[in-house]
């Protein structure tokens, strides 16, 4: 799946609820999921790690959607001018 397609899928599945929850709550959920990913990396199975990566990606897409930004555009800078 392409990243833009995934971002659109998250909008289709969760967009209205995400906007109702709002950006501050979405950022809090993203942080929580990032913590769960860190724990899975330290102590979890490959399946746990994959699950948490998906959760982080989903919350990141939700945040991007609420901000009106494209994850594709955000990733493009690593193609055009990667940070040193």
GUTORGU-643633 format. One record per atom (N, C-alpha, C): atom name; residue in one letter; x, y, z. Coordinates in Angstrom, 2 decimals. Example, Ala and Ser with C-alpha at 12.3 -4.5 7.8 and 13.67 -1.06 7.14 Angstrom:
BEGIN
<site><atom>N</atom><res>A</res><px>13.19</px><py>-5.69</py><pz>7.80</pz></site>
<site><atom>CA</atom><res>A</res><px>12.30</px><py>-4.50</py><pz>7.80</pz></site>
<site><atom>C</atom><res>A</res><px>13.20</px><py>-3.30</py><pz>7.80</pz></site>
<site><atom>N</atom><res>S</res><px>12.85</px><py>-2.25</py><pz>7.08</pz></site>
<site><atom>CA</atom><res>S</res><px>13.67</px><py>-1.06</py><pz>7.14</pz></site>
<site><atom>C</atom><res>S</res><px>12.90</px><py>0.03</py><pz>7.87</pz></site>
% end
This chain:
BEGIN
<site><atom>N</atom><res>X</res><px>0.85</px><py>-1.18</py><pz>0.00</pz></site>
<site><atom>CA</atom><res>X</res><px>0.00</px><py>0.00</py><pz>0.00</pz></site>
<site><atom>C</atom><res>X</res><px>0.89</px><py>1.24</py><pz>0.00</pz></site>
<site><atom>N</atom><res>X</res><px>0.54</px><py>2.19</py><pz>-0.83</pz></site>
<site><atom>CA</atom><res>X</res><px>1.25</px><py>3.47</py><pz>-0.88</pz></site>
<site><atom>C</atom><res>X</res><px>0.88</px><py>4.31</py><pz>0.34</pz></site>
<site><atom>N</atom><res>X</res><px>1.80</px><py>5.16</py><pz>0.77</pz></site>
<site><atom>CA</atom><res>X</res><px>1.57</px><py>5.96</py><pz>1.98</pz></site>
<site><atom>C</atom><res>X</res><px>0.36</px><py>6.90</py><pz>1.82</pz></site>
<site><atom>N</atom><res>X</res><px>0.18</px><py>7.47</py><pz>0.65</pz></site>
<site><atom>CA</atom><res>X</res><px>-0.98</px><py>8.35</py><pz>0.43</pz></site>
<site><atom>C</atom><res>X</res><px>-2.28</px><py>7.55</py><pz>0.50</pz></site>
<site><atom>N</atom><res>X</res><px>-2.26</px><py>6.33</py><pz>0.02</pz></site>
<site><atom>CA</atom><res>X</res><px>-3.45</px><py>5.47</py><pz>0.10</pz></site>
<site><atom>C</atom><res>X</res><px>-3.77</px><py>5.12</py><pz>1.55</pz></site>
<site><atom>N</atom><res>X</res><px>-2.73</px><py>4.87</py><pz>2.33</pz></site>
<site><atom>CA</atom><res>X</res><px>-2.94</px><py>4.57</py><pz>3.74</pz></site>
<site><atom>C</atom><res>X</res><px>-3.51</px><py>5.78</py><pz>4.47</pz></site>
<site><atom>N</atom><res>X</res><px>-2.96</px><py>6.95</py><pz>4.17</pz></site>
<site><atom>CA</atom><res>X</res><px>-3.48</px><py>8.16</py><pz>4.80</pz></site>
<site><atom>C</atom><res>X</res><px>-4.95</px><py>8.37</py><pz>4.45</pz></site>
<site><atom>N</atom><res>X</res><px>-5.31</px><py>8.12</py><pz>3.22</pz></site>
<site><atom>CA</atom><res>X</res><px>-6.71</px><py>8.25</py><pz>2.80</pz></site>
<site><atom>C</atom><res>X</res><px>-7.58</px><py>7.19</py><pz>3.48</pz></site>
<site><atom>N</atom><res>X</res><px>-7.07</px><py>5.99</py><pz>3.64</pz></site>
<site><atom>CA</atom><res>X</res><px>-7.82</px><py>4.94</py><pz>4.34</pz></site>
<site><atom>C</atom><res>X</res><px>-8.11</px><py>5.37</py><pz>5.78</pz></site>
<site><atom>N</atom><res>X</res><px>-7.14</px><py>5.95</py><pz>6.46</pz></site>
<site><atom>CA</atom><res>X</res><px>-7.36</px><py>6.40</py><pz>7.83</pz></site>
<site><atom>C</atom><res>X</res><px>-8.41</px><py>7.51</py><pz>7.87</pz></site>
<site><atom>N</atom><res>X</res><px>-8.40</px><py>8.38</py><pz>6.86</pz></site>
<site><atom>CA</atom><res>X</res><px>-9.42</px><py>9.42</py><pz>6.77</pz></site>
<site><atom>C</atom><res>X</res><px>-10.80</px><py>8.80</py><pz>6.57</pz></site>
<site><atom>N</atom><res>X</res><px>-10.87</px><py>7.83</py><pz>5.66</pz></site>
<site><atom>CA</atom><res>X</res><px>-12.15</px><py>7.20</py><pz>5.38</pz></site>
<site><atom>C</atom><res>X</res><px>-12.69</px><py>6.44</py><pz>6.60</pz></site>
<site><atom>N</atom><res>X</res><px>-11.82</px><py>5.76</py><pz>7.31</pz></site>
<site><atom>CA</atom><res>X</res><px>-12.25</px><py>4.96</py><pz>8.45</pz></site>
<site><atom>C</atom><res>X</res><px>-12.53</px><py>5.79</py><pz>9.69</pz></site>
<site><atom>N</atom><res>X</res><px>-11.67</px><py>6.78</py><pz>9.96</pz></site>
<site><atom>CA</atom><res>X</res><px>-11.69</px><py>7.45</py><pz>11.27</pz></site>
<site><atom>C</atom><res>X</res><px>-11.77</px><py>8.97</py><pz>11.22</pz></site>
<site><atom>N</atom><res>X</res><px>-11.77</px><py>9.57</py><pz>10.04</pz></site>
<site><atom>CA</atom><res>X</res><px>-11.67</px><py>11.02</py><pz>9.91</pz></site>
<site><atom>C</atom><res>X</res><px>-12.63</px><py>11.82</py><pz>10.76</pz></site>
<site><atom>N</atom><res>X</res><px>-13.95</px><py>11.57</py><pz>10.67</pz></site>
<site><atom>CA</atom><res>X</res><px>-14.88</px><py>12.38</py><pz>11.48</pz></site>
<site><atom>C</atom><res>X</res><px>-14.62</px><py>12.25</py><pz>12.98</pz></site>
<site><atom>N</atom><res>X</res><px>-14.39</px><py>11.04</py><pz>13.45</pz></site>
<site><atom>CA</atom><res>X</res><px>-14.11</px><py>10.85</py><pz>14.86</pz></site>
<site><atom>C</atom><res>X</res><px>-12.80</px><py>11.49</py><pz>15.29</pz></site>
<site><atom>N</atom><res>X</res><px>-11.80</px><py>11.40</py><pz>14.42</pz></site>
<site><atom>CA</atom><res>X</res><px>-10.51</px><py>12.03</py><pz>14.72</pz></site>
<site><atom>C</atom><res>X</res><px>-10.66</px><py>13.53</py><pz>14.87</pz></site>
<site><atom>N</atom><res>X</res><px>-11.40</px><py>14.15</py><pz>13.96</pz></site>
<site><atom>CA</atom><res>X</res><px>-11.58</px><py>15.60</py><pz>14.04</pz></site>
<site><atom>C</atom><res>X</res><px>-12.39</px><py>16.00</py><pz>15.26</pz></site>
<site><atom>N</atom><res>X</res><px>-13.35</px><py>15.17</py><pz>15.63</pz></site>
<site><atom>CA</atom><res>X</res><px>-14.13</px><py>15.45</py><pz>16.83</pz></site>
<site><atom>C</atom><res>X</res><px>-13.25</px><py>15.37</py><pz>18.08</pz></site>
<site><atom>N</atom><res>X</res><px>-12.36</px><py>14.41</py><pz>18.11</pz></site>
<site><atom>CA</atom><res>X</res><px>-11.45</px><py>14.25</py><pz>19.24</pz></site>
<site><atom>C</atom><res>X</res><px>-10.49</px><py>15.43</py><pz>19.31</pz></site>
<site><atom>N</atom><res>X</res><px>-10.00</px><py>15.86</py><pz>18.15</pz></site>
<site><atom>CA</atom><res>X</res><px>-9.14</px><py>17.03</py><pz>18.07</pz></site>
<site><atom>C</atom><res>X</res><px>-7.66</px><py>16.73</py><pz>18.07</pz></site>
<site><atom>N</atom><res>X</res><px>-6.90</px><py>17.74</py><pz>17.68</pz></site>
<site><atom>CA</atom><res>X</res><px>-5.46</px><py>17.60</py><pz>17.54</pz></site>
<site><atom>C</atom><res>X</res><px>-4.76</px><py>17.32</py><pz>18.87</pz></site>
<site><atom>N</atom><res>X</res><px>-5.04</px><py>18.04</py><pz>19.94</pz></site>
<site><atom>CA</atom><res>X</res><px>-4.33</px><py>17.76</py><pz>21.20</pz></site>
<site><atom>C</atom><res>X</res><px>-4.49</px><py>16.31</py><pz>21.66</pz></site>
<site><atom>N</atom><res>X</res><px>-5.69</px><py>15.77</py><pz>21.56</pz></site>
<site><atom>CA</atom><res>X</res><px>-5.90</px><py>14.38</py><pz>21.96</pz></site>
<site><atom>C</atom><res>X</res><px>-5.21</px><py>13.41</py><pz>21.01</pz></site>
<site><atom>N</atom><res>X</res><px>-5.20</px><py>13.75</py><pz>19.74</pz></site>
<site><atom>CA</atom><res>X</res><px>-4.53</px><py>12.90</py><pz>18.77</pz></site>
<site><atom>C</atom><res>X</res><px>-3.03</px><py>12.85</py><pz>19.04</pz></site>
<site><atom>N</atom><res>X</res><px>-2.45</px><py>13.99</py><pz>19.36</pz></site>
<site><atom>CA</atom><res>X</res><px>-1.02</px><py>14.02</py><pz>19.70</pz></site>
<site><atom>C</atom><res>X</res><px>-0.77</px><py>13.16</py><pz>20.95</pz></site>
<site><atom>N</atom><res>X</res><px>-1.66</px><py>13.25</py><pz>21.94</pz></site>
<site><atom>CA</atom><res>X</res><px>-1.50</px><py>12.43</py><pz>23.15</pz></site>
<site><atom>C</atom><res>X</res><px>-1.56</px><py>10.95</py><pz>22.81</pz></site>
<site><atom>N</atom><res>X</res><px>-2.50</px><py>10.55</py><pz>21.96</pz></site>
<site><atom>CA</atom><res>X</res><px>-2.59</px><py>9.14</py><pz>21.56</pz></site>
<site><atom>C</atom><res>X</res><px>-1.36</px><py>8.71</py><pz>20.78</pz></site>
<site><atom>N</atom><res>X</res><px>-0.86</px><py>9.58</py><pz>19.90</pz></site>
<site><atom>CA</atom><res>X</res><px>0.34</px><py>9.26</py><pz>19.14</pz></site>
<site><atom>C</atom><res>X</res><px>1.52</px><py>9.03</py><pz>20.09</pz></site>
<site><atom>N</atom><res>X</res><px>1.64</px><py>9.88</py><pz>21.09</pz></site>
<site><atom>CA</atom><res>X</res><px>2.73</px><py>9.71</py><pz>22.08</pz></site>
<site><atom>C</atom><res>X</res><px>2.57</px><py>8.41</py><pz>22.84</pz></site>
<site><atom>N</atom><res>X</res><px>1.34</px><py>8.08</py><pz>23.23</pz></site>
<site><atom>CA</atom><res>X</res><px>1.10</px><py>6.83</py><pz>23.95</pz></site>
<site><atom>C</atom><res>X</res><px>1.48</px><py>5.63</py><pz>23.10</pz></site>
<site><atom>N</atom><res>X</res><px>1.08</px><py>5.66</py><pz>21.84</pz></site>
<site><atom>CA</atom><res>X</res><px>1.40</px><py>4.55</py><pz>20.94</pz></site>
<site><atom>C</atom><res>X</res><px>2.91</px><py>4.46</py><pz>20.68</pz></site>
<site><atom>N</atom><res>X</res><px>3.58</px><py>5.60</py><pz>20.65</pz></site>
<site><atom>CA</atom><res>X</res><px>5.03</px><py>5.59</py><pz>20.48</pz></site>
<site><atom>C</atom><res>X</res><px>5.69</px><py>4.92</py><pz>21.69</pz></site>
<site><atom>N</atom><res>X</res><px>5.17</px><py>5.20</py><pz>22.87</pz></site>
<site><atom>CA</atom><res>X</res><px>5.68</px><py>4.54</py><pz>24.07</pz></site>
<site><atom>C</atom><res>X</res><px>5.45</px><py>3.04</py><pz>24.02</pz></site>
<site><atom>N</atom><res>X</res><px>4.28</px><py>2.62</py><pz>23.54</pz></site>
<site><atom>CA</atom><res>X</res><px>4.00</px><py>1.19</py><pz>23.41</pz></site>
<site><atom>C</atom><res>X</res><px>4.93</px><py>0.55</py><pz>22.38</pz></site>
<site><atom>N</atom><res>X</res><px>5.25</px><py>1.28</py><pz>21.32</pz></site>
<site><atom>CA</atom><res>X</res><px>6.21</px><py>0.77</py><pz>20.34</pz></site>
<site><atom>C</atom><res>X</res><px>7.59</px><py>0.60</py><pz>20.98</pz></site>
<site><atom>N</atom><res>X</res><px>8.01</px><py>1.58</py><pz>21.76</pz></site>
<site><atom>CA</atom><res>X</res><px>9.31</px><py>1.48</py><pz>22.42</pz></site>
<site><atom>C</atom><res>X</res><px>9.36</px><py>0.26</py><pz>23.33</pz></site>
<site><atom>N</atom><res>X</res><px>8.29</px><py>0.02</py><pz>24.05</pz></site>
<site><atom>CA</atom><res>X</res><px>8.24</px><py>-1.15</py><pz>24.92</pz></site>
<site><atom>C</atom><res>X</res><px>8.28</px><py>-2.44</py><pz>24.11</pz></site>
<site><atom>N</atom><res>X</res><px>7.57</px><py>-2.48</py><pz>23.00</pz></site>
<site><atom>CA</atom><res>X</res><px>7.57</px><py>-3.66</py><pz>22.14</pz></site>
<site><atom>C</atom><res>X</res><px>8.95</px><py>-3.91</py><pz>21.55</pz></site>
<site><atom>N</atom><res>X</res><px>9.66</px><py>-2.85</py><pz>21.22</pz></site>
<site><atom>CA</atom><res>X</res><px>11.02</px><py>-3.01</py><pz>20.68</pz></site>
<site><atom>C</atom><res>X</res><px>11.93</px><py>-3.61</py><pz>21.75</pz></site>
<site><atom>N</atom><res>X</res><px>11.76</px><py>-3.15</py><pz>23.00</pz></site>
<site><atom>CA</atom><res>X</res><px>12.61</px><py>-3.64</py><pz>24.09</pz></site>
<site><atom>C</atom><res>X</res><px>12.25</px><py>-5.06</py><pz>24.51</pz></site>
<site><atom>N</atom><res>X</res><px>10.96</px><py>-5.36</py><pz>24.61</pz></site>
<site><atom>CA</atom><res>X</res><px>10.56</px><py>-6.61</py><pz>25.26</pz></site>
<site><atom>C</atom><res>X</res><px>9.56</px><py>-7.45</py><pz>24.48</pz></site>
<site><atom>N</atom><res>X</res><px>9.09</px><py>-6.94</py><pz>23.36</pz></site>
<site><atom>CA</atom><res>X</res><px>8.01</px><py>-7.63</py><pz>22.65</pz></site>
<site><atom>C</atom><res>X</res><px>8.49</px><py>-8.55</py><pz>21.56</pz></site>
<site><atom>N</atom><res>X</res><px>7.53</px><py>-9.27</py><pz>21.04</pz></site>
<site><atom>CA</atom><res>X</res><px>7.79</px><py>-10.16</py><pz>19.90</pz></site>
<site><atom>C</atom><res>X</res><px>7.77</px><py>-9.35</py><pz>18.60</pz></site>
<site><atom>N</atom><res>X</res><px>8.16</px><py>-9.99</py><pz>17.54</pz></site>
<site><atom>CA</atom><res>X</res><px>8.09</px><py>-9.35</py><pz>16.22</pz></site>
<site><atom>C</atom><res>X</res><px>6.64</px><py>-8.96</py><pz>15.91</pz></site>
<site><atom>N</atom><res>X</res><px>5.70</px><py>-9.80</py><pz>16.28</pz></site>
<site><atom>CA</atom><res>X</res><px>4.29</px><py>-9.51</py><pz>16.05</pz></site>
<site><atom>C</atom><res>X</res><px>3.86</px><py>-8.27</py><pz>16.84</pz></site>
<site><atom>N</atom><res>X</res><px>4.31</px><py>-8.16</py><pz>18.10</pz></site>
<site><atom>CA</atom><res>X</res><px>4.01</px><py>-6.98</py><pz>18.92</pz></site>
<site><atom>C</atom><res>X</res><px>4.59</px><py>-5.72</py><pz>18.28</pz></site>
<site><atom>N</atom><res>X</res><px>5.81</px><py>-5.82</py><pz>17.81</pz></site>
<site><atom>CA</atom><res>X</res><px>6.49</px><py>-4.68</py><pz>17.19</pz></site>
<site><atom>C</atom><res>X</res><px>5.75</px><py>-4.24</py><pz>15.94</pz></site>
<site><atom>N</atom><res>X</res><px>5.35</px><py>-5.17</py><pz>15.12</pz></site>
<site><atom>CA</atom><res>X</res><px>4.62</px><py>-4.86</py><pz>13.89</pz></site>
<site><atom>C</atom><res>X</res><px>3.27</px><py>-4.21</py><pz>14.20</pz></site>
<site><atom>N</atom><res>X</res><px>2.59</px><py>-4.74</py><pz>15.21</pz></site>
<site><atom>CA</atom><res>X</res><px>1.31</px><py>-4.18</py><pz>15.63</pz></site>
<site><atom>C</atom><res>X</res><px>1.47</px><py>-2.72</py><pz>16.07</pz></site>
<site><atom>N</atom><res>X</res><px>2.47</px><py>-2.46</py><pz>16.90</pz></site>
<site><atom>CA</atom><res>X</res><px>2.67</px><py>-1.10</py><pz>17.41</pz></site>
<site><atom>C</atom><res>X</res><px>3.16</px><py>-0.15</py><pz>16.33</pz></site>
<site><atom>N</atom><res>X</res><px>3.97</px><py>-0.63</py><pz>15.40</pz></site>
<site><atom>CA</atom><res>X</res><px>4.36</px><py>0.21</py><pz>14.26</pz></site>
<site><atom>C</atom><res>X</res><px>3.13</px><py>0.65</py><pz>13.48</pz></site>
<site><atom>N</atom><res>X</res><px>2.20</px><py>-0.28</py><pz>13.28</pz></site>
<site><atom>CA</atom><res>X</res><px>0.96</px><py>0.06</py><pz>12.59</pz></site>
<site><atom>C</atom><res>X</res><px>0.14</px><py>1.10</py><pz>13.34</pz></site>
<site><atom>N</atom><res>X</res><px>0.09</px><py>0.95</py><pz>14.67</pz></site>
<site><atom>CA</atom><res>X</res><px>-0.66</px><py>1.92</py><pz>15.47</pz></site>
<site><atom>C</atom><res>X</res><px>-0.04</px><py>3.31</py><pz>15.38</pz></site>
<site><atom>N</atom><res>X</res><px>1.29</px><py>3.38</py><pz>15.47</pz></site>
<site><atom>CA</atom><res>X</res><px>1.96</px><py>4.68</py><pz>15.36</pz></site>
<site><atom>C</atom><res>X</res><px>1.70</px><py>5.29</py><pz>13.99</pz></site>
<site><atom>N</atom><res>X</res><px>1.80</px><py>4.48</py><pz>12.96</pz></site>
<site><atom>CA</atom><res>X</res><px>1.56</px><py>4.99</py><pz>11.61</pz></site>
<site><atom>C</atom><res>X</res><px>0.12</px><py>5.49</py><pz>11.46</pz></site>
<site><atom>N</atom><res>X</res><px>-0.83</px><py>4.77</py><pz>12.03</pz></site>
<site><atom>CA</atom><res>X</res><px>-2.23</px><py>5.18</py><pz>11.93</pz></site>
<site><atom>C</atom><res>X</res><px>-2.47</px><py>6.51</py><pz>12.64</pz></site>
<site><atom>N</atom><res>X</res><px>-1.92</px><py>6.68</py><pz>13.85</pz></site>
<site><atom>CA</atom><res>X</res><px>-2.10</px><py>7.93</py><pz>14.57</pz></site>
<site><atom>C</atom><res>X</res><px>-1.36</px><py>9.08</py><pz>13.89</pz></site>
<site><atom>N</atom><res>X</res><px>-0.21</px><py>8.79</py><pz>13.29</pz></site>
<site><atom>CA</atom><res>X</res><px>0.51</px><py>9.82</py><pz>12.54</pz></site>
<site><atom>C</atom><res>X</res><px>-0.31</px><py>10.26</py><pz>11.33</pz></site>
<site><atom>N</atom><res>X</res><px>-0.93</px><py>9.31</py><pz>10.66</pz></site>
<site><atom>CA</atom><res>X</res><px>-1.79</px><py>9.66</py><pz>9.52</pz></site>
<site><atom>C</atom><res>X</res><px>-2.98</px><py>10.48</py><pz>9.98</pz></site>
<site><atom>N</atom><res>X</res><px>-3.56</px><py>10.13</py><pz>11.12</pz></site>
<site><atom>CA</atom><res>X</res><px>-4.67</px><py>10.90</py><pz>11.67</pz></site>
<site><atom>C</atom><res>X</res><px>-4.26</px><py>12.34</py><pz>11.93</pz></site>
<site><atom>N</atom><res>X</res><px>-3.10</px><py>12.50</py><pz>12.54</pz></site>
<site><atom>CA</atom><res>X</res><px>-2.61</px><py>13.86</py><pz>12.82</pz></site>
<site><atom>C</atom><res>X</res><px>-2.38</px><py>14.63</py><pz>11.52</pz></site>
<site><atom>N</atom><res>X</res><px>-1.74</px><py>14.01</py><pz>10.56</pz></site>
<site><atom>CA</atom><res>X</res><px>-1.50</px><py>14.66</py><pz>9.28</pz></site>
<site><atom>C</atom><res>X</res><px>-2.83</px><py>15.08</py><pz>8.63</pz></site>
<site><atom>N</atom><res>X</res><px>-3.82</px><py>14.21</py><pz>8.68</pz></site>
<site><atom>CA</atom><res>X</res><px>-5.13</px><py>14.53</py><pz>8.11</pz></site>
<site><atom>C</atom><res>X</res><px>-5.74</px><py>15.74</py><pz>8.79</pz></site>
<site><atom>N</atom><res>X</res><px>-5.67</px><py>15.78</py><pz>10.11</pz></site>
<site><atom>CA</atom><res>X</res><px>-6.26</px><py>16.90</py><pz>10.84</pz></site>
<site><atom>C</atom><res>X</res><px>-5.51</px><py>18.21</py><pz>10.56</pz></site>
<site><atom>N</atom><res>X</res><px>-4.23</px><py>18.11</py><pz>10.30</pz></site>
<site><atom>CA</atom><res>X</res><px>-3.43</px><py>19.30</py><pz>9.99</pz></site>
<site><atom>C</atom><res>X</res><px>-3.54</px><py>19.69</py><pz>8.52</pz></site>
<site><atom>N</atom><res>X</res><px>-4.17</px><py>18.83</py><pz>7.72</pz></site>
<site><atom>CA</atom><res>X</res><px>-4.29</px><py>19.11</py><pz>6.29</pz></site>
<site><atom>C</atom><res>X</res><px>-2.96</px><py>18.94</py><pz>5.55</pz></site>
<site><atom>N</atom><res>X</res><px>-2.15</px><py>18.03</py><pz>6.06</pz></site>
<site><atom>CA</atom><res>X</res><px>-0.82</px><py>17.80</py><pz>5.48</pz></site>
<site><atom>C</atom><res>X</res><px>-0.73</px><py>16.40</py><pz>4.90</pz></site>
<site><atom>N</atom><res>X</res><px>0.20</px><py>16.23</py><pz>3.98</pz></site>
<site><atom>CA</atom><res>X</res><px>0.41</px><py>14.96</py><pz>3.31</pz></site>
<site><atom>C</atom><res>X</res><px>1.65</px><py>14.26</py><pz>3.86</pz></site>
<site><atom>N</atom><res>X</res><px>1.48</px><py>12.99</py><pz>4.27</pz></site>
<site><atom>CA</atom><res>X</res><px>2.64</px><py>12.21</py><pz>4.68</pz></site>
<site><atom>C</atom><res>X</res><px>3.59</px><py>12.00</py><pz>3.51</pz></site>
<site><atom>N</atom><res>X</res><px>3.04</px><py>11.91</py><pz>2.31</pz></site>
<site><atom>CA</atom><res>X</res><px>3.87</px><py>11.79</py><pz>1.11</pz></site>
<site><atom>C</atom><res>X</res><px>4.78</px><py>13.01</py><pz>0.97</pz></site>
<site><atom>N</atom><res>X</res><px>4.21</px><py>14.19</py><pz>1.16</pz></site>
<site><atom>CA</atom><res>X</res><px>5.01</px><py>15.41</py><pz>1.08</pz></site>
<site><atom>C</atom><res>X</res><px>6.05</px><py>15.46</py><pz>2.18</pz></site>
<site><atom>N</atom><res>X</res><px>5.68</px><py>15.02</py><pz>3.38</pz></site>
<site><atom>CA</atom><res>X</res><px>6.62</px><py>15.03</py><pz>4.50</pz></site>
<site><atom>C</atom><res>X</res><px>7.79</px><py>14.08</py><pz>4.22</pz></site>
<site><atom>N</atom><res>X</res><px>7.51</px><py>12.93</py><pz>3.65</pz></site>
<site><atom>CA</atom><res>X</res><px>8.56</px><py>11.96</py><pz>3.34</pz></site>
<site><atom>C</atom><res>X</res><px>9.44</px><py>12.41</py><pz>2.18</pz></site>
<site><atom>N</atom><res>X</res><px>8.88</px><py>13.22</py><pz>1.29</pz></site>
<site><atom>CA</atom><res>X</res><px>9.61</px><py>13.63</py><pz>0.09</pz></site>
<site><atom>C</atom><res>X</res><px>10.90</px><py>14.38</py><pz>0.41</pz></site>
<site><atom>N</atom><res>X</res><px>10.94</px><py>15.08</py><pz>1.54</pz></site>
<site><atom>CA</atom><res>X</res><px>12.16</px><py>15.83</py><pz>1.85</pz></site>
<site><atom>C</atom><res>X</res><px>13.35</px><py>14.89</py><pz>2.03</pz></site>
<site><atom>N</atom><res>X</res><px>13.11</px><py>13.63</py><pz>2.42</pz></site>
<site><atom>CA</atom><res>X</res><px>14.21</px><py>12.68</py><pz>2.56</pz></site>
<site><atom>C</atom><res>X</res><px>14.69</px><py>12.19</py><pz>1.20</pz></site>
<site><atom>N</atom><res>X</res><px>13.89</px><py>12.40</py><pz>0.17</pz></site>
<site><atom>CA</atom><res>X</res><px>14.30</px><py>12.12</py><pz>-1.20</pz></site>
<site><atom>C</atom><res>X</res><px>15.06</px><py>13.32</py><pz>-1.76</pz></site>
<site><atom>N</atom><res>X</res><px>14.47</px><py>14.51</py><pz>-1.56</pz></site>
<site><atom>CA</atom><res>X</res><px>15.00</px><py>15.72</py><pz>-2.17</pz></site>
<site><atom>C</atom><res>X</res><px>16.24</px><py>16.27</py><pz>-1.45</pz></site>
<site><atom>N</atom><res>X</res><px>16.21</px><py>16.27</py><pz>-0.15</pz></site>
<site><atom>CA</atom><res>X</res><px>17.30</px><py>16.90</py><pz>0.62</pz></site>
<site><atom>C</atom><res>X</res><px>17.39</px><py>16.27</py><pz>2.01</pz></site>
<site><atom>N</atom><res>X</res><px>17.89</px><py>15.03</py><pz>2.06</pz></site>
<site><atom>CA</atom><res>X</res><px>17.92</px><py>14.34</py><pz>3.36</pz></site>
<site><atom>C</atom><res>X</res><px>18.79</px><py>15.08</py><pz>4.38</pz></site>
<site><atom>N</atom><res>X</res><px>18.31</px><py>15.12</py><pz>5.64</pz></site>
<site><atom>CA</atom><res>X</res><px>19.12</px><py>15.76</py><pz>6.69</pz></site>
<site><atom>C</atom><res>X</res><px>20.44</px><py>15.00</py><pz>6.85</pz></site>
<site><atom>N</atom><res>X</res><px>21.46</px><py>15.76</py><pz>7.16</pz></site>
<site><atom>CA</atom><res>X</res><px>22.80</px><py>15.14</py><pz>7.33</pz></site>
<site><atom>C</atom><res>X</res><px>22.91</px><py>14.45</py><pz>8.67</pz></site>
% end
